[in-house]
Amino acid sequence: MVTPTTIRTVDLRSDTVTKPTESMRSAMANAEVDDDVLGNDPTALRLEKEVAEIAGKEAAMFVPSGTMGNLISVLVHCDERGSEVILGDDSHIHIYENGGVSSLGGVHPRTVKNEEDGTMEIGAIEAAVRSPKGDLHHPVTKLICLENTQANCGGRCLPIEYIDKVGELAKKHGLKLHIDGARIFNASVALGVPVKRIVQAADSVSICLSKGIGAPVGSVIVGSKKFITKARWLRKTLGGGMRQIGVLCAAALVALHENVAKLEDDHKKARVLAGLNRIERLRVNVAAVETNIIYVDIPEDPKFGAEEACKSLEDVGVLVIPQATFRIRIVLHHQISDVDVEYVLSCFEKIFHS
């Protein structure tokens, strides 16, 4: 066991904190580029084609962030102001994206409870659907959004059978289905199923390149050619039309080719860190650790909550973030070593045994 007597820095705040690898930097420096707003950047076109094929969709488009990718997707599907999207009450779109679907798109969010496994009950989703033939006091539902993996539920993977049922429900009511697939590669690896099968029922998917696979910037949204044509107009409206983006897409291609294979190792390290549950004063739902996210519940001491615990851990070089008053979030990524994991375990043990 590595003891915390010699301080090292282990950054577990998110899988977005990774630094570009040497192969990424080399690819960026040598990227073939052109003006993407004019549709001519060859490296961007290559990335988009590859991600579309991975997802089994007709077309794809690079965007600067997952937030923009989700926003554009919602606005394409909810093309009338005042229409409604059904989504989880603990979903990233609802909690962490500045309410953009409402403030910028005039789309009304209708939340359904996220269960512990990240799903929303099928019956609850159907009960939330509001038809244009219904009460004129209500907005009209046009879209259902899922998140896979579901981050706030601990990086849980939505089962394929569940996604298929939601897809069937959407079709039954004439709705579209969007999947926030920020960590869809984590889900694919954990489930042992290709991405295209996981998202088969979806009309659109937002796939993050920095979460999970460690590219420095960006996401790709995928869907039909008609969907992506509309999406390009919205990307330009939102200020996301950039020029020589091949510099960024080159790094993303390296991430796709080199880092997806590393995700299983991230998941194994997460399961090792779930051993924090063996420390008497800590609680981890070990069964819920399916991918690279761990939530650690600490004693409900009003003088030593998650903020104070994170500060104590930072003092010994372990960077994590508070998820709630007495809950800490840990996220694994490919730049965390086995030695780092041992060090983190020893630091937690020292702080919570004292």
Contacts in CASP RR format, 6 or more apart in sequence:
PFRMAT RR
TARGET T0000
AUTHOR 0000-0000-0000
METHOD contacts of the structure
MODEL  1
MVTPTTIRTVDLRSDTVTKPTESMRSAMANAEVDDDVLGNDPTALRLEKE
VAEIAGKEAAMFVPSGTMGNLISVLVHCDERGSEVILGDDSHIHIYENGG
VSSLGGVHPRTVKNEEDGTMEIGAIEAAVRSPKGDLHHPVTKLICLENTQ
ANCGGRCLPIEYIDKVGELAKKHGLKLHIDGARIFNASVALGVPVKRIVQ
AADSVSICLSKGIGAPVGSVIVGSKKFITKARWLRKTLGGGMRQIGVLCA
AALVALHENVAKLEDDHKKARVLAGLNRIERLRVNVAAVETNIIYVDIPE
DPKFGAEEACKSLEDVGVLVIPQATFRIRIVLHHQISDVDVEYVLSCFEK
IFHS
1 342 0 8 1.000
1 345 0 8 1.000
1 346 0 8 1.000
2 339 0 8 1.000
2 342 0 8 1.000
2 343 0 8 1.000
2 346 0 8 1.000
3 346 0 8 1.000
4 316 0 8 1.000
4 343 0 8 1.000
4 346 0 8 1.000
4 347 0 8 1.000
4 350 0 8 1.000
7 316 0 8 1.000
7 317 0 8 1.000
8 317 0 8 1.000
8 340 0 8 1.000
8 343 0 8 1.000
9 317 0 8 1.000
9 319 0 8 1.000
10 317 0 8 1.000
10 318 0 8 1.000
10 319 0 8 1.000
10 336 0 8 1.000
10 340 0 8 1.000
10 343 0 8 1.000
10 344 0 8 1.000
11 17 0 8 1.000
11 319 0 8 1.000
12 318 0 8 1.000
12 319 0 8 1.000
12 320 0 8 1.000
12 330 0 8 1.000
12 331 0 8 1.000
12 332 0 8 1.000
12 336 0 8 1.000
12 344 0 8 1.000
13 319 0 8 1.000
13 320 0 8 1.000
13 321 0 8 1.000
13 331 0 8 1.000
14 211 0 8 1.000
14 321 0 8 1.000
14 331 0 8 1.000
14 333 0 8 1.000
15 183 0 8 1.000
15 210 0 8 1.000
15 211 0 8 1.000
15 212 0 8 1.000
15 214 0 8 1.000
15 266 0 8 1.000
15 292 0 8 1.000
15 331 0 8 1.000
15 332 0 8 1.000
15 333 0 8 1.000
16 210 0 8 1.000
16 211 0 8 1.000
16 214 0 8 1.000
17 319 0 8 1.000
17 333 0 8 1.000
18 210 0 8 1.000
18 214 0 8 1.000
18 216 0 8 1.000
18 333 0 8 1.000
18 334 0 8 1.000
18 335 0 8 1.000
19 216 0 8 1.000
19 335 0 8 1.000
20 28 0 8 1.000
20 215 0 8 1.000
20 216 0 8 1.000
20 251 0 8 1.000
21 254 0 8 1.000
21 258 0 8 1.000
23 254 0 8 1.000
23 258 0 8 1.000
24 215 0 8 1.000
24 216 0 8 1.000
24 250 0 8 1.000
24 251 0 8 1.000
24 254 0 8 1.000
24 255 0 8 1.000
25 251 0 8 1.000
27 250 0 8 1.000
27 251 0 8 1.000
27 253 0 8 1.000
27 254 0 8 1.000
28 247 0 8 1.000
28 248 0 8 1.000
28 250 0 8 1.000
28 251 0 8 1.000
30 250 0 8 1.000
31 43 0 8 1.000
31 246 0 8 1.000
31 247 0 8 1.000
31 249 0 8 1.000
31 250 0 8 1.000
32 42 0 8 1.000
32 43 0 8 1.000
32 246 0 8 1.000
33 41 0 8 1.000
33 42 0 8 1.000
33 43 0 8 1.000
33 244 0 8 1.000
33 245 0 8 1.000
33 246 0 8 1.000
33 247 0 8 1.000
34 40 0 8 1.000
34 41 0 8 1.000
34 42 0 8 1.000
34 244 0 8 1.000
35 41 0 8 1.000
35 243 0 8 1.000
35 244 0 8 1.000
36 44 0 8 1.000
36 62 0 8 1.000
36 241 0 8 1.000
36 242 0 8 1.000
36 243 0 8 1.000
36 244 0 8 1.000
36 245 0 8 1.000
36 246 0 8 1.000
37 236 0 8 1.000
37 241 0 8 1.000
37 242 0 8 1.000
37 243 0 8 1.000
39 45 0 8 1.000
41 243 0 8 1.000
41 244 0 8 1.000
41 245 0 8 1.000
41 246 0 8 1.000
41 249 0 8 1.000
42 246 0 8 1.000
43 245 0 8 1.000
43 246 0 8 1.000
43 247 0 8 1.000
43 249 0 8 1.000
43 250 0 8 1.000
43 253 0 8 1.000
44 62 0 8 1.000
44 245 0 8 1.000
44 246 0 8 1.000
44 249 0 8 1.000
46 249 0 8 1.000
46 253 0 8 1.000
47 60 0 8 1.000
47 62 0 8 1.000
47 220 0 8 1.000
47 246 0 8 1.000
47 249 0 8 1.000
47 252 0 8 1.000
47 253 0 8 1.000
47 256 0 8 1.000
48 59 0 8 1.000
48 60 0 8 1.000
48 61 0 8 1.000
48 62 0 8 1.000
48 220 0 8 1.000
49 60 0 8 1.000
50 253 0 8 1.000
50 256 0 8 1.000
51 60 0 8 1.000
51 207 0 8 1.000
51 220 0 8 1.000
51 222 0 8 1.000
51 256 0 8 1.000
52 58 0 8 1.000
52 59 0 8 1.000
52 60 0 8 1.000
52 222 0 8 1.000
52 223 0 8 1.000
54 194 0 8 1.000
54 195 0 8 1.000
54 196 0 8 1.000
54 256 0 8 1.000
55 195 0 8 1.000
55 196 0 8 1.000
55 199 0 8 1.000
55 205 0 8 1.000
55 207 0 8 1.000
55 222 0 8 1.000
55 223 0 8 1.000
56 195 0 8 1.000
56 196 0 8 1.000
56 199 0 8 1.000
56 200 0 8 1.000
56 222 0 8 1.000
57 199 0 8 1.000
57 204 0 8 1.000
57 205 0 8 1.000
57 222 0 8 1.000
57 223 0 8 1.000
57 224 0 8 1.000
58 223 0 8 1.000
58 224 0 8 1.000
58 225 0 8 1.000
58 228 0 8 1.000
59 222 0 8 1.000
59 223 0 8 1.000
59 224 0 8 1.000
59 225 0 8 1.000
59 227 0 8 1.000
59 228 0 8 1.000
60 220 0 8 1.000
60 221 0 8 1.000
60 222 0 8 1.000
60 223 0 8 1.000
60 228 0 8 1.000
61 220 0 8 1.000
61 221 0 8 1.000
61 222 0 8 1.000
61 228 0 8 1.000
61 231 0 8 1.000
61 232 0 8 1.000
61 235 0 8 1.000
62 218 0 8 1.000
62 219 0 8 1.000
62 220 0 8 1.000
62 245 0 8 1.000
62 248 0 8 1.000
62 249 0 8 1.000
62 252 0 8 1.000
63 69 0 8 1.000
63 72 0 8 1.000
63 206 0 8 1.000
63 218 0 8 1.000
63 219 0 8 1.000
63 220 0 8 1.000
63 221 0 8 1.000
63 235 0 8 1.000
63 240 0 8 1.000
64 217 0 8 1.000
64 218 0 8 1.000
64 219 0 8 1.000
64 240 0 8 1.000
64 242 0 8 1.000
65 218 0 8 1.000
65 219 0 8 1.000
66 182 0 8 1.000
66 206 0 8 1.000
66 208 0 8 1.000
66 218 0 8 1.000
66 219 0 8 1.000
67 96 0 8 1.000
67 97 0 8 1.000
67 98 0 8 1.000
68 219 0 8 1.000
68 235 0 8 1.000
68 238 0 8 1.000
68 240 0 8 1.000
69 206 0 8 1.000
69 219 0 8 1.000
69 221 0 8 1.000
70 92 0 8 1.000
70 93 0 8 1.000
70 97 0 8 1.000
70 145 0 8 1.000
70 178 0 8 1.000
70 180 0 8 1.000
70 206 0 8 1.000
71 97 0 8 1.000
71 100 0 8 1.000
71 101 0 8 1.000
71 104 0 8 1.000
71 105 0 8 1.000
71 238 0 8 1.000
72 221 0 8 1.000
72 231 0 8 1.000
72 234 0 8 1.000
72 235 0 8 1.000
72 238 0 8 1.000
73 178 0 8 1.000
73 204 0 8 1.000
73 206 0 8 1.000
73 221 0 8 1.000
73 231 0 8 1.000
74 85 0 8 1.000
74 93 0 8 1.000
74 101 0 8 1.000
74 105 0 8 1.000
74 107 0 8 1.000
74 143 0 8 1.000
74 145 0 8 1.000
74 178 0 8 1.000
75 101 0 8 1.000
75 104 0 8 1.000
75 105 0 8 1.000
75 107 0 8 1.000
75 234 0 8 1.000
76 204 0 8 1.000
76 227 0 8 1.000
76 230 0 8 1.000
76 231 0 8 1.000
76 234 0 8 1.000
77 85 0 8 1.000
77 142 0 8 1.000
77 143 0 8 1.000
77 176 0 8 1.000
77 178 0 8 1.000
77 203 0 8 1.000
77 204 0 8 1.000
78 84 0 8 1.000
78 85 0 8 1.000
78 101 0 8 1.000
78 105 0 8 1.000
78 107 0 8 1.000
78 142 0 8 1.000
78 143 0 8 1.000
79 142 0 8 1.000
79 230 0 8 1.000
80 140 0 8 1.000
80 142 0 8 1.000
81 105 0 8 1.000
81 106 0 8 1.000
81 107 0 8 1.000
82 106 0 8 1.000
82 107 0 8 1.000
82 108 0 8 1.000
82 139 0 8 1.000
82 140 0 8 1.000
83 107 0 8 1.000
83 108 0 8 1.000
83 139 0 8 1.000
83 140 0 8 1.000
83 141 0 8 1.000
83 142 0 8 1.000
83 143 0 8 1.000
84 107 0 8 1.000
84 108 0 8 1.000
84 109 0 8 1.000
84 110 0 8 1.000
84 130 0 8 1.000
84 138 0 8 1.000
84 139 0 8 1.000
84 140 0 8 1.000
84 141 0 8 1.000
84 142 0 8 1.000
84 143 0 8 1.000
85 101 0 8 1.000
85 107 0 8 1.000
85 108 0 8 1.000
85 109 0 8 1.000
85 110 0 8 1.000
85 141 0 8 1.000
85 142 0 8 1.000
85 143 0 8 1.000
85 144 0 8 1.000
85 145 0 8 1.000
86 110 0 8 1.000
86 111 0 8 1.000
86 112 0 8 1.000
86 125 0 8 1.000
86 128 0 8 1.000
86 129 0 8 1.000
86 141 0 8 1.000
86 143 0 8 1.000
86 144 0 8 1.000
86 145 0 8 1.000
87 93 0 8 1.000
87 94 0 8 1.000
87 109 0 8 1.000
87 110 0 8 1.000
87 111 0 8 1.000
87 112 0 8 1.000
87 144 0 8 1.000
87 145 0 8 1.000
88 94 0 8 1.000
88 111 0 8 1.000
88 112 0 8 1.000
88 113 0 8 1.000
88 114 0 8 1.000
88 120 0 8 1.000
88 145 0 8 1.000
88 147 0 8 1.000
89 111 0 8 1.000
89 112 0 8 1.000
89 113 0 8 1.000
89 114 0 8 1.000
90 114 0 8 1.000
90 118 0 8 1.000
90 150 0 8 1.000
90 152 0 8 1.000
90 153 0 8 1.000
91 114 0 8 1.000
91 145 0 8 1.000
91 147 0 8 1.000
91 150 0 8 1.000
91 152 0 8 1.000
91 180 0 8 1.000
92 147 0 8 1.000
92 151 0 8 1.000
92 152 0 8 1.000
92 180 0 8 1.000
92 182 0 8 1.000
93 101 0 8 1.000
93 109 0 8 1.000
93 145 0 8 1.000
93 147 0 8 1.000
93 180 0 8 1.000
94 109 0 8 1.000
94 111 0 8 1.000
95 152 0 8 1.000
99 109 0 8 1.000
101 107 0 8 1.000
101 109 0 8 1.000
102 108 0 8 1.000
102 109 0 8 1.000
104 238 0 8 1.000
108 139 0 8 1.000
110 128 0 8 1.000
110 130 0 8 1.000
110 139 0 8 1.000
110 141 0 8 1.000
112 120 0 8 1.000
112 121 0 8 1.000
112 124 0 8 1.000
112 125 0 8 1.000
112 128 0 8 1.000
113 120 0 8 1.000
113 121 0 8 1.000
113 124 0 8 1.000
114 120 0 8 1.000
114 150 0 8 1.000
114 152 0 8 1.000
114 153 0 8 1.000
115 121 0 8 1.000
115 153 0 8 1.000
116 153 0 8 1.000
116 156 0 8 1.000
116 288 0 8 1.000
117 150 0 8 1.000
117 153 0 8 1.000
117 156 0 8 1.000
117 288 0 8 1.000
118 147 0 8 1.000
118 150 0 8 1.000
118 153 0 8 1.000
118 156 0 8 1.000
118 158 0 8 1.000
119 150 0 8 1.000
119 158 0 8 1.000
119 159 0 8 1.000
119 162 0 8 1.000
120 146 0 8 1.000
122 162 0 8 1.000
122 165 0 8 1.000
122 166 0 8 1.000
122 169 0 8 1.000
125 144 0 8 1.000
125 166 0 8 1.000
125 169 0 8 1.000
126 169 0 8 1.000
126 173 0 8 1.000
128 141 0 8 1.000
129 141 0 8 1.000
129 173 0 8 1.000
129 175 0 8 1.000
130 138 0 8 1.000
130 139 0 8 1.000
130 140 0 8 1.000
130 141 0 8 1.000
131 140 0 8 1.000
131 141 0 8 1.000
131 173 0 8 1.000
132 140 0 8 1.000
141 173 0 8 1.000
141 175 0 8 1.000
142 175 0 8 1.000
142 176 0 8 1.000
143 175 0 8 1.000
143 176 0 8 1.000
143 177 0 8 1.000
143 178 0 8 1.000
144 166 0 8 1.000
144 167 0 8 1.000
144 169 0 8 1.000
144 170 0 8 1.000
144 175 0 8 1.000
144 176 0 8 1.000
144 177 0 8 1.000
144 178 0 8 1.000
145 177 0 8 1.000
145 178 0 8 1.000
145 179 0 8 1.000
145 180 0 8 1.000
146 158 0 8 1.000
146 163 0 8 1.000
146 166 0 8 1.000
146 177 0 8 1.000
146 178 0 8 1.000
146 179 0 8 1.000
146 180 0 8 1.000
146 202 0 8 1.000
147 158 0 8 1.000
147 179 0 8 1.000
147 180 0 8 1.000
147 181 0 8 1.000
147 182 0 8 1.000
148 157 0 8 1.000
148 158 0 8 1.000
148 163 0 8 1.000
148 179 0 8 1.000
148 180 0 8 1.000
148 181 0 8 1.000
148 183 0 8 1.000
148 184 0 8 1.000
148 187 0 8 1.000
148 198 0 8 1.000
149 155 0 8 1.000
149 156 0 8 1.000
149 157 0 8 1.000
149 158 0 8 1.000
149 181 0 8 1.000
149 182 0 8 1.000
149 183 0 8 1.000
149 184 0 8 1.000
149 186 0 8 1.000
149 187 0 8 1.000
149 190 0 8 1.000
149 290 0 8 1.000
149 291 0 8 1.000
149 293 0 8 1.000
150 156 0 8 1.000
150 158 0 8 1.000
151 182 0 8 1.000
151 183 0 8 1.000
151 293 0 8 1.000
153 288 0 8 1.000
154 288 0 8 1.000
154 289 0 8 1.000
154 290 0 8 1.000
154 291 0 8 1.000
154 293 0 8 1.000
154 294 0 8 1.000
154 295 0 8 1.000
155 183 0 8 1.000
155 186 0 8 1.000
155 288 0 8 1.000
155 290 0 8 1.000
155 291 0 8 1.000
155 292 0 8 1.000
155 293 0 8 1.000
156 288 0 8 1.000
156 290 0 8 1.000
156 291 0 8 1.000
157 186 0 8 1.000
157 187 0 8 1.000
157 190 0 8 1.000
157 191 0 8 1.000
157 290 0 8 1.000
157 291 0 8 1.000
158 187 0 8 1.000
158 198 0 8 1.000
159 191 0 8 1.000
160 191 0 8 1.000
160 193 0 8 1.000
160 197 0 8 1.000
160 198 0 8 1.000
163 179 0 8 1.000
163 198 0 8 1.000
163 199 0 8 1.000
163 200 0 8 1.000
163 201 0 8 1.000
163 202 0 8 1.000
164 200 0 8 1.000
164 201 0 8 1.000
166 177 0 8 1.000
166 201 0 8 1.000
167 177 0 8 1.000
167 201 0 8 1.000
167 202 0 8 1.000
168 201 0 8 1.000
169 175 0 8 1.000
170 176 0 8 1.000
170 177 0 8 1.000
170 201 0 8 1.000
170 203 0 8 1.000
176 203 0 8 1.000
176 204 0 8 1.000
177 201 0 8 1.000
177 202 0 8 1.000
177 203 0 8 1.000
177 204 0 8 1.000
178 202 0 8 1.000
178 203 0 8 1.000
178 204 0 8 1.000
178 205 0 8 1.000
178 206 0 8 1.000
179 199 0 8 1.000
179 202 0 8 1.000
179 204 0 8 1.000
179 205 0 8 1.000
179 206 0 8 1.000
180 206 0 8 1.000
181 187 0 8 1.000
181 199 0 8 1.000
181 205 0 8 1.000
181 206 0 8 1.000
181 207 0 8 1.000
181 208 0 8 1.000
182 206 0 8 1.000
182 207 0 8 1.000
182 208 0 8 1.000
182 211 0 8 1.000
182 219 0 8 1.000
183 208 0 8 1.000
183 211 0 8 1.000
183 212 0 8 1.000
183 291 0 8 1.000
183 292 0 8 1.000
184 195 0 8 1.000
184 198 0 8 1.000
184 199 0 8 1.000
184 205 0 8 1.000
184 207 0 8 1.000
185 195 0 8 1.000
185 207 0 8 1.000
185 212 0 8 1.000
185 213 0 8 1.000
185 260 0 8 1.000
185 263 0 8 1.000
186 212 0 8 1.000
186 263 0 8 1.000
186 266 0 8 1.000
186 267 0 8 1.000
186 291 0 8 1.000
186 292 0 8 1.000
187 198 0 8 1.000
187 291 0 8 1.000
188 194 0 8 1.000
188 195 0 8 1.000
188 198 0 8 1.000
188 260 0 8 1.000
189 260 0 8 1.000
189 263 0 8 1.000
189 264 0 8 1.000
189 267 0 8 1.000
189 291 0 8 1.000
190 267 0 8 1.000
190 290 0 8 1.000
190 291 0 8 1.000
191 198 0 8 1.000
195 207 0 8 1.000
199 205 0 8 1.000
199 222 0 8 1.000
203 223 0 8 1.000
203 224 0 8 1.000
203 227 0 8 1.000
204 221 0 8 1.000
204 222 0 8 1.000
204 223 0 8 1.000
204 227 0 8 1.000
205 221 0 8 1.000
205 222 0 8 1.000
205 223 0 8 1.000
206 219 0 8 1.000
206 220 0 8 1.000
206 221 0 8 1.000
207 219 0 8 1.000
207 220 0 8 1.000
207 221 0 8 1.000
207 222 0 8 1.000
208 218 0 8 1.000
208 219 0 8 1.000
209 215 0 8 1.000
209 217 0 8 1.000
209 218 0 8 1.000
209 219 0 8 1.000
209 220 0 8 1.000
209 252 0 8 1.000
209 255 0 8 1.000
209 256 0 8 1.000
210 216 0 8 1.000
210 217 0 8 1.000
210 218 0 8 1.000
210 219 0 8 1.000
212 259 0 8 1.000
212 263 0 8 1.000
212 266 0 8 1.000
212 292 0 8 1.000
212 333 0 8 1.000
212 334 0 8 1.000
213 255 0 8 1.000
213 256 0 8 1.000
213 259 0 8 1.000
213 260 0 8 1.000
213 263 0 8 1.000
214 255 0 8 1.000
214 259 0 8 1.000
214 333 0 8 1.000
214 334 0 8 1.000
215 248 0 8 1.000
215 251 0 8 1.000
215 252 0 8 1.000
215 254 0 8 1.000
215 255 0 8 1.000
216 248 0 8 1.000
216 251 0 8 1.000
217 248 0 8 1.000
217 251 0 8 1.000
217 252 0 8 1.000
218 248 0 8 1.000
218 252 0 8 1.000
220 252 0 8 1.000
221 228 0 8 1.000
221 231 0 8 1.000
222 228 0 8 1.000
235 241 0 8 1.000
259 334 0 8 1.000
262 334 0 8 1.000
263 291 0 8 1.000
263 292 0 8 1.000
263 334 0 8 1.000
265 334 0 8 1.000
266 291 0 8 1.000
266 292 0 8 1.000
266 332 0 8 1.000
266 333 0 8 1.000
266 334 0 8 1.000
266 336 0 8 1.000
267 290 0 8 1.000
267 291 0 8 1.000
267 292 0 8 1.000
267 332 0 8 1.000
269 292 0 8 1.000
269 332 0 8 1.000
269 336 0 8 1.000
269 338 0 8 1.000
269 341 0 8 1.000
270 289 0 8 1.000
270 291 0 8 1.000
270 292 0 8 1.000
270 293 0 8 1.000
270 294 0 8 1.000
270 330 0 8 1.000
270 332 0 8 1.000
271 286 0 8 1.000
271 289 0 8 1.000
272 341 0 8 1.000
272 345 0 8 1.000
273 294 0 8 1.000
273 330 0 8 1.000
273 332 0 8 1.000
273 341 0 8 1.000
273 344 0 8 1.000
273 345 0 8 1.000
274 284 0 8 1.000
274 286 0 8 1.000
274 289 0 8 1.000
274 294 0 8 1.000
275 284 0 8 1.000
275 286 0 8 1.000
275 345 0 8 1.000
276 282 0 8 1.000
276 284 0 8 1.000
276 294 0 8 1.000
276 296 0 8 1.000
276 345 0 8 1.000
276 348 0 8 1.000
277 283 0 8 1.000
277 284 0 8 1.000
277 286 0 8 1.000
279 348 0 8 1.000
279 349 0 8 1.000
279 352 0 8 1.000
279 353 0 8 1.000
280 353 0 8 1.000
281 298 0 8 1.000
281 299 0 8 1.000
281 352 0 8 1.000
281 353 0 8 1.000
282 296 0 8 1.000
282 297 0 8 1.000
282 298 0 8 1.000
282 348 0 8 1.000
282 352 0 8 1.000
283 296 0 8 1.000
283 297 0 8 1.000
284 294 0 8 1.000
284 295 0 8 1.000
284 296 0 8 1.000
284 297 0 8 1.000
285 295 0 8 1.000
288 295 0 8 1.000
292 331 0 8 1.000
292 332 0 8 1.000
292 333 0 8 1.000
293 329 0 8 1.000
293 330 0 8 1.000
293 331 0 8 1.000
293 332 0 8 1.000
294 329 0 8 1.000
294 330 0 8 1.000
294 331 0 8 1.000
294 332 0 8 1.000
295 323 0 8 1.000
295 327 0 8 1.000
295 328 0 8 1.000
295 329 0 8 1.000
295 330 0 8 1.000
296 327 0 8 1.000
296 328 0 8 1.000
296 329 0 8 1.000
296 330 0 8 1.000
296 348 0 8 1.000
297 326 0 8 1.000
297 327 0 8 1.000
298 304 0 8 1.000
298 305 0 8 1.000
298 306 0 8 1.000
298 309 0 8 1.000
298 326 0 8 1.000
298 327 0 8 1.000
298 328 0 8 1.000
298 352 0 8 1.000
299 326 0 8 1.000
299 352 0 8 1.000
300 325 0 8 1.000
300 326 0 8 1.000
301 326 0 8 1.000
305 322 0 8 1.000
305 325 0 8 1.000
305 326 0 8 1.000
306 322 0 8 1.000
306 323 0 8 1.000
306 324 0 8 1.000
306 325 0 8 1.000
306 326 0 8 1.000
306 327 0 8 1.000
306 328 0 8 1.000
307 322 0 8 1.000
309 322 0 8 1.000
309 328 0 8 1.000
309 351 0 8 1.000
309 352 0 8 1.000
310 320 0 8 1.000
310 321 0 8 1.000
310 322 0 8 1.000
310 328 0 8 1.000
312 351 0 8 1.000
313 319 0 8 1.000
313 320 0 8 1.000
313 347 0 8 1.000
313 348 0 8 1.000
313 351 0 8 1.000
316 347 0 8 1.000
316 350 0 8 1.000
316 351 0 8 1.000
317 347 0 8 1.000
318 343 0 8 1.000
318 344 0 8 1.000
318 347 0 8 1.000
318 348 0 8 1.000
320 328 0 8 1.000
320 329 0 8 1.000
320 330 0 8 1.000
321 328 0 8 1.000
321 329 0 8 1.000
322 328 0 8 1.000
322 329 0 8 1.000
323 329 0 8 1.000
330 344 0 8 1.000
END
